Amino acid sequence: MKLSDDEDKNLTNILDASVAALQEDCGEYDLENLRFKELVFERSRYVYNDALEYFSTNFLTEINNLRLKSALEEIDLDGDTDATL
């Protein structure tokens, strides 16, 4: 990815949109989570290369894993340790 002033703004917008979209899909993760961060970079790469329609299919397993982890953490926070999915 290029880094001129205009490109920097474009990349920042792409990264921000990727964070928002993936938080919607996977749960309230932040960039401290390395798996989430990797997905943000990968989605941004797909957007930058005008291939976003392929991202969800190609990274479905990773998205589902984060979604499941988020759901399990939510169950634990509710104190419902006997719950099963």
PDB file of N, CA, C and O in Angstrom:
ATOM      1  N   MET A   1       0.836  -1.182   0.000  1.00  0.00           N
ATOM      2  CA  MET A   1       0.000   0.000   0.000  1.00  0.00           C
ATOM      3  C   MET A   1       0.882   1.247   0.000  1.00  0.00           C
ATOM      4  O   MET A   1       1.906   1.298   0.680  1.00  0.00           O
ATOM      5  N   LYS A   2       0.481   2.219  -0.749  1.00  0.00           N
ATOM      6  CA  LYS A   2       1.245   3.458  -0.889  1.00  0.00           C
ATOM      7  C   LYS A   2       0.985   4.385   0.293  1.00  0.00           C
ATOM      8  O   LYS A   2      -0.002   4.232   1.012  1.00  0.00           O
ATOM      9  N   LEU A   3       1.898   5.362   0.485  1.00  0.00           N
ATOM     10  CA  LEU A   3       1.725   6.269   1.617  1.00  0.00           C
ATOM     11  C   LEU A   3       2.012   7.720   1.258  1.00  0.00           C
ATOM     12  O   LEU A   3       2.920   8.320   1.834  1.00  0.00           O
ATOM     13  N   SER A   4       1.268   8.297   0.331  1.00  0.00           N
ATOM     14  CA  SER A   4       1.310   9.738   0.113  1.00  0.00           C
ATOM     15  C   SER A   4       0.268  10.350   1.048  1.00  0.00           C
ATOM     16  O   SER A   4      -0.435   9.620   1.747  1.00  0.00           O
ATOM     17  N   ASP A   5       0.160  11.681   1.070  1.00  0.00           N
ATOM     18  CA  ASP A   5      -0.817  12.311   1.963  1.00  0.00           C
ATOM     19  C   ASP A   5      -2.248  11.868   1.641  1.00  0.00           C
ATOM     20  O   ASP A   5      -3.023  11.544   2.541  1.00  0.00           O
ATOM     21  N   ASP A   6      -2.589  11.859   0.351  1.00  0.00           N
ATOM     22  CA  ASP A   6      -3.933  11.431  -0.033  1.00  0.00           C
ATOM     23  C   ASP A   6      -4.147   9.950   0.255  1.00  0.00           C
ATOM     24  O   ASP A   6      -5.214   9.549   0.720  1.00  0.00           O
ATOM     25  N   GLU A   7      -3.133   9.145  -0.022  1.00  0.00           N
ATOM     26  CA  GLU A   7      -3.230   7.720   0.233  1.00  0.00           C
ATOM     27  C   GLU A   7      -3.326   7.441   1.731  1.00  0.00           C
ATOM     28  O   GLU A   7      -4.043   6.531   2.150  1.00  0.00           O
ATOM     29  N   ASP A   8      -2.612   8.215   2.530  1.00  0.00           N
ATOM     30  CA  ASP A   8      -2.662   8.041   3.975  1.00  0.00           C
ATOM     31  C   ASP A   8      -4.080   8.258   4.483  1.00  0.00           C
ATOM     32  O   ASP A   8      -4.563   7.483   5.308  1.00  0.00           O
ATOM     33  N   LYS A   9      -4.754   9.298   4.004  1.00  0.00           N
ATOM     34  CA  LYS A   9      -6.145   9.559   4.403  1.00  0.00           C
ATOM     35  C   LYS A   9      -7.052   8.427   3.934  1.00  0.00           C
ATOM     36  O   LYS A   9      -7.933   7.981   4.669  1.00  0.00           O
ATOM     37  N   ASN A  10      -6.829   7.970   2.710  1.00  0.00           N
ATOM     38  CA  ASN A  10      -7.626   6.876   2.163  1.00  0.00           C
ATOM     39  C   ASN A  10      -7.431   5.606   2.985  1.00  0.00           C
ATOM     40  O   ASN A  10      -8.403   4.929   3.320  1.00  0.00           O
ATOM     41  N   LEU A  11      -6.190   5.281   3.309  1.00  0.00           N
ATOM     42  CA  LEU A  11      -5.915   4.082   4.102  1.00  0.00           C
ATOM     43  C   LEU A  11      -6.494   4.185   5.508  1.00  0.00           C
ATOM     44  O   LEU A  11      -6.995   3.201   6.053  1.00  0.00           O
ATOM     45  N   THR A  12      -6.426   5.366   6.087  1.00  0.00           N
ATOM     46  CA  THR A  12      -7.020   5.572   7.409  1.00  0.00           C
ATOM     47  C   THR A  12      -8.522   5.328   7.365  1.00  0.00           C
ATOM     48  O   THR A  12      -9.075   4.685   8.257  1.00  0.00           O
ATOM     49  N   ASN A  13      -9.182   5.838   6.332  1.00  0.00           N
ATOM     50  CA  ASN A  13     -10.621   5.612   6.169  1.00  0.00           C
ATOM     51  C   ASN A  13     -10.938   4.135   5.970  1.00  0.00           C
ATOM     52  O   ASN A  13     -11.902   3.620   6.536  1.00  0.00           O
ATOM     53  N   ILE A  14     -10.129   3.458   5.168  1.00  0.00           N
ATOM     54  CA  ILE A  14     -10.328   2.028   4.925  1.00  0.00           C
ATOM     55  C   ILE A  14     -10.150   1.245   6.226  1.00  0.00           C
ATOM     56  O   ILE A  14     -10.959   0.371   6.539  1.00  0.00           O
ATOM     57  N   LEU A  15      -9.104   1.551   6.978  1.00  0.00           N
ATOM     58  CA  LEU A  15      -8.858   0.857   8.246  1.00  0.00           C
ATOM     59  C   LEU A  15      -9.981   1.098   9.249  1.00  0.00           C
ATOM     60  O   LEU A  15     -10.427   0.168   9.920  1.00  0.00           O
ATOM     61  N   ASP A  16     -10.440   2.352   9.354  1.00  0.00           N
ATOM     62  CA  ASP A  16     -11.542   2.679  10.269  1.00  0.00           C
ATOM     63  C   ASP A  16     -12.818   1.930   9.885  1.00  0.00           C
ATOM     64  O   ASP A  16     -13.524   1.408  10.748  1.00  0.00           O
ATOM     65  N   ALA A  17     -13.102   1.883   8.593  1.00  0.00           N
ATOM     66  CA  ALA A  17     -14.288   1.164   8.122  1.00  0.00           C
ATOM     67  C   ALA A  17     -14.159  -0.334   8.378  1.00  0.00           C
ATOM     68  O   ALA A  17     -15.144  -0.996   8.706  1.00  0.00           O
ATOM     69  N   SER A  18     -12.966  -0.862   8.232  1.00  0.00           N
ATOM     70  CA  SER A  18     -12.739  -2.288   8.478  1.00  0.00           C
ATOM     71  C   SER A  18     -12.928  -2.623   9.948  1.00  0.00           C
ATOM     72  O   SER A  18     -13.534  -3.643  10.279  1.00  0.00           O
ATOM     73  N   VAL A  19     -12.420  -1.782  10.825  1.00  0.00           N
ATOM     74  CA  VAL A  19     -12.616  -1.994  12.262  1.00  0.00           C
ATOM     75  C   VAL A  19     -14.108  -2.010  12.576  1.00  0.00           C
ATOM     76  O   VAL A  19     -14.588  -2.918  13.257  1.00  0.00           O
ATOM     77  N   ALA A  20     -14.840  -1.024  12.092  1.00  0.00           N
ATOM     78  CA  ALA A  20     -16.277  -0.932  12.368  1.00  0.00           C
ATOM     79  C   ALA A  20     -17.032  -2.141  11.815  1.00  0.00           C
ATOM     80  O   ALA A  20     -17.877  -2.712  12.504  1.00  0.00           O
ATOM     81  N   ALA A  21     -16.736  -2.528  10.588  1.00  0.00           N
ATOM     82  CA  ALA A  21     -17.430  -3.658   9.970  1.00  0.00           C
ATOM     83  C   ALA A  21     -17.136  -4.957  10.706  1.00  0.00           C
ATOM     84  O   ALA A  21     -18.041  -5.760  10.936  1.00  0.00           O
ATOM     85  N   LEU A  22     -15.893  -5.166  11.071  1.00  0.00           N
ATOM     86  CA  LEU A  22     -15.536  -6.407  11.758  1.00  0.00           C
ATOM     87  C   LEU A  22     -16.044  -6.443  13.192  1.00  0.00           C
ATOM     88  O   LEU A  22     -16.371  -7.515  13.700  1.00  0.00           O
ATOM     89  N   GLN A  23     -16.116  -5.301  13.848  1.00  0.00           N
ATOM     90  CA  GLN A  23     -16.715  -5.273  15.183  1.00  0.00           C
ATOM     91  C   GLN A  23     -18.188  -5.640  15.100  1.00  0.00           C
ATOM     92  O   GLN A  23     -18.721  -6.300  15.992  1.00  0.00           O
ATOM     93  N   GLU A  24     -18.834  -5.216  14.045  1.00  0.00           N
ATOM     94  CA  GLU A  24     -20.235  -5.562  13.829  1.00  0.00           C
ATOM     95  C   GLU A  24     -20.388  -7.073  13.612  1.00  0.00           C
ATOM     96  O   GLU A  24     -21.330  -7.688  14.112  1.00  0.00           O
ATOM     97  N   ASP A  25     -19.454  -7.656  12.865  1.00  0.00           N
ATOM     98  CA  ASP A  25     -19.513  -9.083  12.539  1.00  0.00           C
ATOM     99  C   ASP A  25     -18.995  -9.977  13.660  1.00  0.00           C
ATOM    100  O   ASP A  25     -19.539 -11.057  13.892  1.00  0.00           O
ATOM    101  N   CYS A  26     -17.957  -9.542  14.348  1.00  0.00           N
ATOM    102  CA  CYS A  26     -17.239 -10.428  15.280  1.00  0.00           C
ATOM    103  C   CYS A  26     -17.470 -10.103  16.742  1.00  0.00           C
ATOM    104  O   CYS A  26     -17.258 -10.963  17.597  1.00  0.00           O
ATOM    105  N   GLY A  27     -17.890  -8.913  17.051  1.00  0.00           N
ATOM    106  CA  GLY A  27     -18.034  -8.491  18.438  1.00  0.00           C
ATOM    107  C   GLY A  27     -17.134  -7.306  18.720  1.00  0.00           C
ATOM    108  O   GLY A  27     -16.394  -6.851  17.848  1.00  0.00           O
ATOM    109  N   GLU A  28     -17.202  -6.821  19.920  1.00  0.00           N
ATOM    110  CA  GLU A  28     -16.484  -5.602  20.302  1.00  0.00           C
ATOM    111  C   GLU A  28     -15.019  -5.870  20.620  1.00  0.00           C
ATOM    112  O   GLU A  28     -14.596  -5.773  21.772  1.00  0.00           O
ATOM    113  N   TYR A  29     -14.266  -6.202  19.611  1.00  0.00           N
ATOM    114  CA  TYR A  29     -12.823  -6.373  19.766  1.00  0.00           C
ATOM    115  C   TYR A  29     -12.129  -5.047  19.483  1.00  0.00           C
ATOM    116  O   TYR A  29     -12.686  -4.159  18.837  1.00  0.00           O
ATOM    117  N   ASP A  30     -10.901  -4.935  19.981  1.00  0.00           N
ATOM    118  CA  ASP A  30     -10.074  -3.785  19.616  1.00  0.00           C
ATOM    119  C   ASP A  30      -8.780  -4.309  19.004  1.00  0.00           C
ATOM    120  O   ASP A  30      -8.587  -5.519  18.885  1.00  0.00           O
ATOM    121  N   LEU A  31      -7.919  -3.415  18.628  1.00  0.00           N
ATOM    122  CA  LEU A  31      -6.706  -3.795  17.920  1.00  0.00           C
ATOM    123  C   LEU A  31      -5.650  -4.433  18.823  1.00  0.00           C
ATOM    124  O   LEU A  31      -4.586  -4.825  18.345  1.00  0.00           O
ATOM    125  N   GLU A  32      -5.934  -4.540  20.117  1.00  0.00           N
ATOM    126  CA  GLU A  32      -5.048  -5.264  21.024  1.00  0.00           C
ATOM    127  C   GLU A  32      -5.118  -6.771  20.751  1.00  0.00           C
ATOM    128  O   GLU A  32      -4.151  -7.497  20.978  1.00  0.00           O
ATOM    129  N   ASN A  33      -6.262  -7.223  20.266  1.00  0.00           N
ATOM    130  CA  ASN A  33      -6.428  -8.630  19.920  1.00  0.00           C
ATOM    131  C   ASN A  33      -5.762  -8.863  18.566  1.00  0.00           C
ATOM    132  O   ASN A  33      -6.198  -8.316  17.554  1.00  0.00           O
ATOM    133  N   LEU A  34      -4.714  -9.669  18.550  1.00  0.00           N
ATOM    134  CA  LEU A  34      -3.922  -9.841  17.332  1.00  0.00           C
ATOM    135  C   LEU A  34      -4.698 -10.507  16.202  1.00  0.00           C
ATOM    136  O   LEU A  34      -4.479 -10.180  15.036  1.00  0.00           O
ATOM    137  N   ARG A  35      -5.584 -11.417  16.516  1.00  0.00           N
ATOM    138  CA  ARG A  35      -6.390 -12.048  15.455  1.00  0.00           C
ATOM    139  C   ARG A  35      -7.345 -11.044  14.829  1.00  0.00           C
ATOM    140  O   ARG A  35      -7.521 -11.020  13.611  1.00  0.00           O
ATOM    141  N   PHE A  36      -7.956 -10.224  15.658  1.00  0.00           N
ATOM    142  CA  PHE A  36      -8.836  -9.179  15.139  1.00  0.00           C
ATOM    143  C   PHE A  36      -8.036  -8.184  14.302  1.00  0.00           C
ATOM    144  O   PHE A  36      -8.468  -7.780  13.223  1.00  0.00           O
ATOM    145  N   LYS A  37      -6.875  -7.797  14.805  1.00  0.00           N
ATOM    146  CA  LYS A  37      -6.023  -6.850  14.092  1.00  0.00           C
ATOM    147  C   LYS A  37      -5.630  -7.403  12.721  1.00  0.00           C
ATOM    148  O   LYS A  37      -5.637  -6.675  11.728  1.00  0.00           O
ATOM    149  N   GLU A  38      -5.294  -8.668  12.673  1.00  0.00           N
ATOM    150  CA  GLU A  38      -4.940  -9.294  11.396  1.00  0.00           C
ATOM    151  C   GLU A  38      -6.113  -9.253  10.424  1.00  0.00           C
ATOM    152  O   GLU A  38      -5.932  -8.963   9.241  1.00  0.00           O
ATOM    153  N   LEU A  39      -7.320  -9.543  10.920  1.00  0.00           N
ATOM    154  CA  LEU A  39      -8.496  -9.479  10.063  1.00  0.00           C
ATOM    155  C   LEU A  39      -8.746  -8.064   9.558  1.00  0.00           C
ATOM    156  O   LEU A  39      -9.147  -7.878   8.409  1.00  0.00           O
ATOM    157  N   VAL A  40      -8.514  -7.074  10.398  1.00  0.00           N
ATOM    158  CA  VAL A  40      -8.671  -5.678   9.972  1.00  0.00           C
ATOM    159  C   VAL A  40      -7.720  -5.381   8.812  1.00  0.00           C
ATOM    160  O   VAL A  40      -8.120  -4.784   7.812  1.00  0.00           O
ATOM    161  N   PHE A  41      -6.462  -5.799   8.952  1.00  0.00           N
ATOM    162  CA  PHE A  41      -5.494  -5.561   7.880  1.00  0.00           C
ATOM    163  C   PHE A  41      -5.873  -6.318   6.611  1.00  0.00           C
ATOM    164  O   PHE A  41      -5.766  -5.778   5.509  1.00  0.00           O
ATOM    165  N   GLU A  42      -6.311  -7.555   6.760  1.00  0.00           N
ATOM    166  CA  GLU A  42      -6.691  -8.343   5.583  1.00  0.00           C
ATOM    167  C   GLU A  42      -7.901  -7.742   4.879  1.00  0.00           C
ATOM    168  O   GLU A  42      -7.912  -7.629   3.653  1.00  0.00           O
ATOM    169  N   ARG A  43      -8.930  -7.351   5.651  1.00  0.00           N
ATOM    170  CA  ARG A  43     -10.107  -6.735   5.041  1.00  0.00           C
ATOM    171  C   ARG A  43      -9.731  -5.440   4.349  1.00  0.00           C
ATOM    172  O   ARG A  43     -10.224  -5.142   3.261  1.00  0.00           O
ATOM    173  N   SER A  44      -8.860  -4.673   4.978  1.00  0.00           N
ATOM    174  CA  SER A  44      -8.406  -3.415   4.375  1.00  0.00           C
ATOM    175  C   SER A  44      -7.660  -3.665   3.072  1.00  0.00           C
ATOM    176  O   SER A  44      -7.803  -2.904   2.115  1.00  0.00           O
ATOM    177  N   ARG A  45      -6.877  -4.716   3.034  1.00  0.00           N
ATOM    178  CA  ARG A  45      -6.159  -5.072   1.809  1.00  0.00           C
ATOM    179  C   ARG A  45      -7.143  -5.426   0.696  1.00  0.00           C
ATOM    180  O   ARG A  45      -6.956  -5.032  -0.455  1.00  0.00           O
ATOM    181  N   TYR A  46      -8.187  -6.167   1.045  1.00  0.00           N
ATOM    182  CA  TYR A  46      -9.202  -6.509   0.055  1.00  0.00           C
ATOM    183  C   TYR A  46      -9.922  -5.259  -0.455  1.00  0.00           C
ATOM    184  O   TYR A  46     -10.160  -5.121  -1.655  1.00  0.00           O
ATOM    185  N   VAL A  47     -10.267  -4.349   0.460  1.00  0.00           N
ATOM    186  CA  VAL A  47     -10.924  -3.101   0.050  1.00  0.00           C
ATOM    187  C   VAL A  47     -10.004  -2.306  -0.867  1.00  0.00           C
ATOM    188  O   VAL A  47     -10.431  -1.833  -1.920  1.00  0.00           O
ATOM    189  N   TYR A  48      -8.760  -2.160  -0.478  1.00  0.00           N
ATOM    190  CA  TYR A  48      -7.785  -1.385  -1.245  1.00  0.00           C
ATOM    191  C   TYR A  48      -7.626  -1.937  -2.659  1.00  0.00           C
ATOM    192  O   TYR A  48      -7.452  -1.184  -3.618  1.00  0.00           O
ATOM    193  N   ASN A  49      -7.689  -3.260  -2.772  1.00  0.00           N
ATOM    194  CA  ASN A  49      -7.524  -3.901  -4.078  1.00  0.00           C
ATOM    195  C   ASN A  49      -8.849  -4.162  -4.787  1.00  0.00           C
ATOM    196  O   ASN A  49      -8.908  -4.931  -5.747  1.00  0.00           O
ATOM    197  N   ASP A  50      -9.915  -3.513  -4.306  1.00  0.00           N
ATOM    198  CA  ASP A  50     -11.242  -3.597  -4.915  1.00  0.00           C
ATOM    199  C   ASP A  50     -11.726  -5.042  -5.058  1.00  0.00           C
ATOM    200  O   ASP A  50     -12.232  -5.444  -6.106  1.00  0.00           O
ATOM    201  N   ALA A  51     -11.559  -5.805  -3.986  1.00  0.00           N
ATOM    202  CA  ALA A  51     -11.958  -7.211  -3.994  1.00  0.00           C
ATOM    203  C   ALA A  51     -12.713  -7.579  -2.718  1.00  0.00           C
ATOM    204  O   ALA A  51     -12.657  -8.728  -2.279  1.00  0.00           O
ATOM    205  N   LEU A  52     -13.412  -6.627  -2.126  1.00  0.00           N
ATOM    206  CA  LEU A  52     -14.086  -6.858  -0.843  1.00  0.00           C
ATOM    207  C   LEU A  52     -15.086  -8.008  -0.905  1.00  0.00           C
ATOM    208  O   LEU A  52     -15.303  -8.686   0.099  1.00  0.00           O
ATOM    209  N   GLU A  53     -15.695  -8.237  -2.059  1.00  0.00           N
ATOM    210  CA  GLU A  53     -16.701  -9.287  -2.171  1.00  0.00           C
ATOM    211  C   GLU A  53     -16.132 -10.679  -1.880  1.00  0.00           C
ATOM    212  O   GLU A  53     -16.894 -11.612  -1.625  1.00  0.00           O
ATOM    213  N   TYR A  54     -14.815 -10.830  -1.914  1.00  0.00           N
ATOM    214  CA  TYR A  54     -14.185 -12.121  -1.654  1.00  0.00           C
ATOM    215  C   TYR A  54     -13.731 -12.291  -0.200  1.00  0.00           C
ATOM    216  O   TYR A  54     -13.419 -13.403   0.226  1.00  0.00           O
ATOM    217  N   PHE A  55     -13.696 -11.216   0.543  1.00  0.00           N
ATOM    218  CA  PHE A  55     -13.146 -11.260   1.896  1.00  0.00           C
ATOM    219  C   PHE A  55     -13.919 -12.206   2.815  1.00  0.00           C
ATOM    220  O   PHE A  55     -13.325 -13.087   3.436  1.00  0.00           O
ATOM    221  N   SER A  56     -15.216 -12.031   2.904  1.00  0.00           N
ATOM    222  CA  SER A  56     -16.011 -12.828   3.852  1.00  0.00           C
ATOM    223  C   SER A  56     -15.899 -14.318   3.575  1.00  0.00           C
ATOM    224  O   SER A  56     -15.801 -15.120   4.504  1.00  0.00           O
ATOM    225  N   THR A  57     -15.912 -14.685   2.318  1.00  0.00           N
ATOM    226  CA  THR A  57     -15.782 -16.105   1.960  1.00  0.00           C
ATOM    227  C   THR A  57     -14.400 -16.630   2.323  1.00  0.00           C
ATOM    228  O   THR A  57     -14.275 -17.717   2.887  1.00  0.00           O
ATOM    229  N   ASN A  58     -13.377 -15.873   2.006  1.00  0.00           N
ATOM    230  CA  ASN A  58     -12.004 -16.327   2.237  1.00  0.00           C
ATOM    231  C   ASN A  58     -11.618 -16.359   3.715  1.00  0.00           C
ATOM    232  O   ASN A  58     -10.726 -17.113   4.104  1.00  0.00           O
ATOM    233  N   PHE A  59     -12.282 -15.549   4.541  1.00  0.00           N
ATOM    234  CA  PHE A  59     -11.934 -15.472   5.962  1.00  0.00           C
ATOM    235  C   PHE A  59     -13.094 -15.874   6.862  1.00  0.00           C
ATOM    236  O   PHE A  59     -13.155 -15.474   8.025  1.00  0.00           O
ATOM    237  N   LEU A  60     -14.004 -16.660   6.327  1.00  0.00           N
ATOM    238  CA  LEU A  60     -15.193 -17.062   7.084  1.00  0.00           C
ATOM    239  C   LEU A  60     -14.832 -17.793   8.374  1.00  0.00           C
ATOM    240  O   LEU A  60     -15.440 -17.540   9.414  1.00  0.00           O
ATOM    241  N   THR A  61     -13.868 -18.681   8.323  1.00  0.00           N
ATOM    242  CA  THR A  61     -13.468 -19.435   9.518  1.00  0.00           C
ATOM    243  C   THR A  61     -12.955 -18.508  10.605  1.00  0.00           C
ATOM    244  O   THR A  61     -13.340 -18.642  11.766  1.00  0.00           O
ATOM    245  N   GLU A  62     -12.086 -17.564  10.240  1.00  0.00           N
ATOM    246  CA  GLU A  62     -11.532 -16.639  11.227  1.00  0.00           C
ATOM    247  C   GLU A  62     -12.616 -15.735  11.815  1.00  0.00           C
ATOM    248  O   GLU A  62     -12.622 -15.471  13.017  1.00  0.00           O
ATOM    249  N   ILE A  63     -13.528 -15.265  10.970  1.00  0.00           N
ATOM    250  CA  ILE A  63     -14.627 -14.411  11.435  1.00  0.00           C
ATOM    251  C   ILE A  63     -15.510 -15.192  12.401  1.00  0.00           C
ATOM    252  O   ILE A  63     -15.866 -14.691  13.468  1.00  0.00           O
ATOM    253  N   ASN A  64     -15.859 -16.408  12.029  1.00  0.00           N
ATOM    254  CA  ASN A  64     -16.708 -17.233  12.898  1.00  0.00           C
ATOM    255  C   ASN A  64     -16.020 -17.572  14.211  1.00  0.00           C
ATOM    256  O   ASN A  64     -16.668 -17.604  15.257  1.00  0.00           O
ATOM    257  N   ASN A  65     -14.719 -17.826  14.172  1.00  0.00           N
ATOM    258  CA  ASN A  65     -13.990 -18.124  15.408  1.00  0.00           C
ATOM    259  C   ASN A  65     -14.035 -16.941  16.374  1.00  0.00           C
ATOM    260  O   ASN A  65     -14.257 -17.124  17.571  1.00  0.00           O
ATOM    261  N   LEU A  66     -13.826 -15.734  15.858  1.00  0.00           N
ATOM    262  CA  LEU A  66     -13.896 -14.551  16.732  1.00  0.00           C
ATOM    263  C   LEU A  66     -15.317 -14.322  17.231  1.00  0.00           C
ATOM    264  O   LEU A  66     -15.518 -13.947  18.387  1.00  0.00           O
ATOM    265  N   ARG A  67     -16.298 -14.545  16.372  1.00  0.00           N
ATOM    266  CA  ARG A  67     -17.699 -14.376  16.760  1.00  0.00           C
ATOM    267  C   ARG A  67     -18.049 -15.362  17.881  1.00  0.00           C
ATOM    268  O   ARG A  67     -18.701 -14.997  18.860  1.00  0.00           O
ATOM    269  N   LEU A  68     -17.611 -16.607  17.726  1.00  0.00           N
ATOM    270  CA  LEU A  68     -17.877 -17.625  18.734  1.00  0.00           C
ATOM    271  C   LEU A  68     -17.173 -17.304  20.046  1.00  0.00           C
ATOM    272  O   LEU A  68     -17.761 -17.444  21.118  1.00  0.00           O
ATOM    273  N   LYS A  69     -15.929 -16.878  19.966  1.00  0.00           N
ATOM    274  CA  LYS A  69     -15.187 -16.514  21.180  1.00  0.00           C
ATOM    275  C   LYS A  69     -15.889 -15.368  21.909  1.00  0.00           C
ATOM    276  O   LYS A  69     -15.995 -15.373  23.135  1.00  0.00           O
ATOM    277  N   SER A  70     -16.363 -14.391  21.143  1.00  0.00           N
ATOM    278  CA  SER A  70     -17.073 -13.261  21.734  1.00  0.00           C
ATOM    279  C   SER A  70     -18.360 -13.722  22.421  1.00  0.00           C
ATOM    280  O   SER A  70     -18.688 -13.263  23.515  1.00  0.00           O
ATOM    281  N   ALA A  71     -19.079 -14.628  21.772  1.00  0.00           N
ATOM    282  CA  ALA A  71     -20.322 -15.140  22.357  1.00  0.00           C
ATOM    283  C   ALA A  71     -20.045 -15.917  23.631  1.00  0.00           C
ATOM    284  O   ALA A  71     -20.776 -15.786  24.612  1.00  0.00           O
ATOM    285  N   LEU A  72     -18.994 -16.722  23.624  1.00  0.00           N
ATOM    286  CA  LEU A  72     -18.655 -17.493  24.825  1.00  0.00           C
ATOM    287  C   LEU A  72     -18.219 -16.588  25.968  1.00  0.00           C
ATOM    288  O   LEU A  72     -18.552 -16.850  27.124  1.00  0.00           O
ATOM    289  N   GLU A  73     -17.484 -15.533  25.663  1.00  0.00           N
ATOM    290  CA  GLU A  73     -17.082 -14.580  26.696  1.00  0.00           C
ATOM    291  C   GLU A  73     -18.297 -13.859  27.259  1.00  0.00           C
ATOM    292  O   GLU A  73     -18.357 -13.571  28.454  1.00  0.00           O
ATOM    293  N   GLU A  74     -19.261 -13.570  26.398  1.00  0.00           N
ATOM    294  CA  GLU A  74     -20.483 -12.901  26.842  1.00  0.00           C
ATOM    295  C   GLU A  74     -21.265 -13.803  27.803  1.00  0.00           C
ATOM    296  O   GLU A  74     -21.819 -13.329  28.795  1.00  0.00           O
ATOM    297  N   ILE A  75     -21.303 -15.090  27.504  1.00  0.00           N
ATOM    298  CA  ILE A  75     -21.981 -16.042  28.390  1.00  0.00           C
ATOM    299  C   ILE A  75     -21.279 -16.089  29.736  1.00  0.00           C
ATOM    300  O   ILE A  75     -21.934 -16.092  30.778  1.00  0.00           O
ATOM    301  N   ASP A  76     -19.944 -16.126  29.723  1.00  0.00           N
ATOM    302  CA  ASP A  76     -19.185 -16.148  30.969  1.00  0.00           C
ATOM    303  C   ASP A  76     -19.399 -14.881  31.783  1.00  0.00           C
ATOM    304  O   ASP A  76     -19.476 -14.943  33.010  1.00  0.00           O
ATOM    305  N   LEU A  77     -19.497 -13.739  31.126  1.00  0.00           N
ATOM    306  CA  LEU A  77     -19.719 -12.479  31.838  1.00  0.00           C
ATOM    307  C   LEU A  77     -21.082 -12.444  32.497  1.00  0.00           C
ATOM    308  O   LEU A  77     -21.263 -11.805  33.534  1.00  0.00           O
ATOM    309  N   ASP A  78     -22.038 -13.127  31.897  1.00  0.00           N
ATOM    310  CA  ASP A  78     -23.375 -13.177  32.478  1.00  0.00           C
ATOM    311  C   ASP A  78     -23.455 -14.143  33.656  1.00  0.00           C
ATOM    312  O   ASP A  78     -24.486 -14.246  34.321  1.00  0.00           O
ATOM    313  N   GLY A  79     -22.342 -14.853  33.908  1.00  0.00           N
ATOM    314  CA  GLY A  79     -22.334 -15.809  35.004  1.00  0.00           C
ATOM    315  C   GLY A  79     -23.030 -17.107  34.686  1.00  0.00           C
ATOM    316  O   GLY A  79     -23.328 -17.889  35.589  1.00  0.00           O
ATOM    317  N   ASP A  80     -23.291 -17.349  33.436  1.00  0.00           N
ATOM    318  CA  ASP A  80     -24.007 -18.536  32.992  1.00  0.00           C
ATOM    319  C   ASP A  80     -23.018 -19.586  32.529  1.00  0.00           C
ATOM    320  O   ASP A  80     -22.923 -19.866  31.334  1.00  0.00           O
ATOM    321  N   THR A  81     -22.270 -20.176  33.471  1.00  0.00           N
ATOM    322  CA  THR A  81     -21.179 -21.093  33.119  1.00  0.00           C
ATOM    323  C   THR A  81     -21.664 -22.456  32.652  1.00  0.00           C
ATOM    324  O   THR A  81     -20.875 -23.213  32.087  1.00  0.00           O
ATOM    325  N   ASP A  82     -22.934 -22.803  32.865  1.00  0.00           N
ATOM    326  CA  ASP A  82     -23.459 -24.101  32.438  1.00  0.00           C
ATOM    327  C   ASP A  82     -24.056 -24.043  31.029  1.00  0.00           C
ATOM    328  O   ASP A  82     -24.526 -25.061  30.520  1.00  0.00           O
ATOM    329  N   ALA A  83     -24.045 -22.890  30.405  1.00  0.00           N
ATOM    330  CA  ALA A  83     -24.659 -22.742  29.075  1.00  0.00           C
ATOM    331  C   ALA A  83     -23.828 -23.457  28.021  1.00  0.00           C
ATOM    332  O   ALA A  83     -22.598 -23.473  28.074  1.00  0.00           O
ATOM    333  N   THR A  84     -24.530 -24.046  27.066  1.00  0.00           N
ATOM    334  CA  THR A  84     -23.868 -24.669  25.920  1.00  0.00           C
ATOM    335  C   THR A  84     -24.423 -24.087  24.647  1.00  0.00           C
ATOM    336  O   THR A  84     -25.557 -23.610  24.598  1.00  0.00           O
ATOM    337  N   LEU A  85     -23.602 -24.133  23.618  1.00  0.00           N
ATOM    338  CA  LEU A  85     -24.056 -23.621  22.324  1.00  0.00           C
ATOM    339  C   LEU A  85     -24.384 -24.756  21.414  1.00  0.00           C
ATOM    340  O   LEU A  85     -24.786 -24.535  20.272  1.00  0.00           O
TER     341      LEU A  85
END
